[in-house]
Amino acid sequence: MRRGILCSVSAIAMLAAAPAWSQTAPAQPSAQVDELIVTAQKREEKSLDVPMAITAISGETLQATQSFRIEDFAGKIPGLNIIGVGGFGTQLVMRGLTTGTYSVNSSTAAYVDETPYSSNGSTGLSAFIAPNLDSFDMQRVEVLKGPQGTLYGANALGGLIKYVTNAPDPTGFAAGIDATLTSVDGGGSGYNLHGMLNLPVSKNSALRLVAYDNNYPGFIDDPTRGLSEINEASVKGGRASFLYEPSDTFSIRLNAAYQKRTWDEANVVDVNPGSLSLKTGARTYTSLVGDPGDVTNQLYNITANWDLGFAKLLSSTSYVKYQSYLGSDVSQSYGAYLSAVVFPLFGIPPYGLTIQQNSGMEATIQELRLSSNGDGSLQWQVGGYYAKQDGYVNQDTYLVDLAKKTILFKSPYAPLDTGGFYNTQSYREYAVYANLDYQIAPTFDVSLGGRYSDNSQEFHENGFGLLGGGIVLNHPSSEGVFTYSADARWRPTPDLMIYGRIATGFVPGGGNNVPILAPSTLPRSYTSSTTTNLEGGIKARLLDGRMTLEVSAFSIAWQDIQIAASFGGVSTTLNGGAARSSGVEWNIGATPLAGLSLNLNGAYTDARLTENLPASVNGLDGDRLPGSPRWSTSFSANYERPLTSALSGFVGLDWRYAGDREGEFTATGPRQRMSSYDMLDLRVGVAAERWKLTAFVKNVGDELAISSVSSSTLAGEFGPQMANIYQPRTYGLTVTADF
């Protein structure tokens, strides 16, 4: 076995040293695979030098493929998939680590430049509020696979997605626009408008502005209400950044971002249990009063960099805010139960039921980081972190007139107050971290890092009316968590790296919604959930830079899973069960000739429980985790060549595949299995020096691709089902211009 491994390494090393694709081929214009600079380890490095699995997508690629939303590019990243969570948007899942649509916390953290945008605690709704920011004028998007608890702290349980925005440029004026018209087959029409303006203010300062207005067409109808294209959505927002560099050793950058997404209904259709075929044979969803909503994201940051000579000091001060409204028609489930069981006791006629939820989170975050300068054998980083977060989730329930399909009344003082729940939670965290990297030999180095995080929380719930029952509870919690990482890099040749890594991550625990007078056996709080990742891989530049190869193998142990369950007859959050995710990920990039670029990536992920979950959830040892395909892969090809001295033409395609996935854990019936799907996108166009015209078709085969499925009634998997689906076949025409 050892001989085989050594032979493989030797073969890769020989390829890395090879000067060209073919020693006998005629000379061709230089064509090399682009290699992005990333900041995965909070210092600038080439992607192929980072000792972990990482995928970076450049801003140029995002714009060229009209990938302005996470759902547009997630399928092209090995190990990353998404679960539709209704109107809220998408839950990011890295390497299969999730308990499903209603996970307590997300397993994937999110950053925007130096600002963490991940909430904490049960009212933070971190599983639902990933900042699905418009990616126009982004420098790149980095996706870090595996736990990132040492440098990035809480919530990076399975990995991290990082938006890196373009900084203002004091050297010159620049502007750009991107205008797109779209039409969905069997649906409506929409548009995407983007603009960027870079304004030098002085020789050492500049302002950069980005604005966008997107209308995503609807393609789902509700014949019972006589409505069509009910899932039309709007995304509007912008970013502003100001950079001031008074000297070569000091700079300060101010950032602000605002985005609001609104929708009439989510991308949800009614499907038949088992087969998950369209219930009516068409894309339809039945609702009494609809499920409209909106989400607003705000971010403000000041980042200062100061070169002290022996080290660089960074200060990042951030304020983030999230607000949302979500209407949910639960008439088929809870409304039906009330009408059939509860209301007859009081002589009340049947009604439907809707939940109107308002939620929000705001946080103030401060980080100080000192990083070594120079190229010595010892490199180091030390840092301190503080976060103050306050969140709320307010749920009001209202009766719905079945005949008129309207809310009966909204006043809490109405004749029958169905009630609801108001929850608030405060979160405070202090953390310190350090990371050391030591070069033992010119071709071999090791690094070691650790982080200690201490958090305290206060959870409060107030229940009122018929459903709330006058519940009032208040539970504090606190804990300290230590995370660590260690890796080793060996470079047999300058273009080949072999690495090994161990890293841990966590999501914090919190106070529970347990009544004060409840039995002592009911847990008043739940603890943090942790992961430990073992990973090894190879990264190489081959054939004179015309090919890159990245392969990684991993095994992640997930302990103390946080899950919503029933304990002692009370619905609450528990720590229960364990899981393991093991697999292989790969990425191959190639430029066989000038103007042609190819990319193939994929992942095999086996994510399963290794201990039973609480009985009310019914997840058993050996069961697959929900929403995670065993096999996923994607392939892209782009070719551009001159047509005239001033004009070039280009064609491109993107294909992605996701294998079958298991649905939610359920105690009321068999789990639903979502079928595999593959989608193909095509584009063609012409480009001049300052403008480009692109025609494209997305989802050419009009695939009915399901991202998640859940029950519409209390009958669970035996009753009607609703499925979140990807956008059907879409035609588009884009004009871009740079000035």
URCOR-V695407 format. One line per field, one symbol per residue. phi: phi as a letter, one per 20 degrees, with the letter a starting at -180 (. if undefined). A space follows every 10 residues. Layout:
phi: ???
This chain:
phi: .fffffffff ffffffefea fbfdfffcgg bcffceeccg dmbfbfgfee eafbccdfff fgffdldecg ffcgfedfnd cccfcmfgpc eecdlmeado gdffcfecec ccledfccec nfeflffcdg ffffefmffa cdceengcff edmfnefdrb dcedefegdf eafbbbcbcc dcbefncedb bcccbccddf ebfcbbcccc cbbdcefebc dcffdmdclf dgccccracc bcdccfbfdb bccdcbbbbc dcbebffdce cegnflfffd ncecbdbfcn cfabcddcbc bcddcceenf bddcccdccc bccbcbeced ffdffffffe defgfdmeff cebcddddba bcbdcccdcd cfdndffddb bcbcbbcccc cbcddddcfc ffeelcffad ffdfgcefnr cddcbdbccc bcbbbcccef bgdbbccbbb bdccccccdc ccdbmfefmm fcbbcebbad cdcbbbbccc dfcgdccdcc bcbcbbdfer fdedgfefgf ffffbcefdc ccddbcaccb ddllnebccc cccbbdeddl gebfbdcmnd fbdceanbbc dcrccbbcdb cfbgndccbc cabdcddbfd bfeggfemed gnffffmdff dbbbbcbccc bfdcfcccdb cbbcccccff ceeffbddrf ffdeffbccc dcbbacbdfc bbccdbcdlg elfedeeabb eecffmfeeg cccecfffgc dbccdcbcc
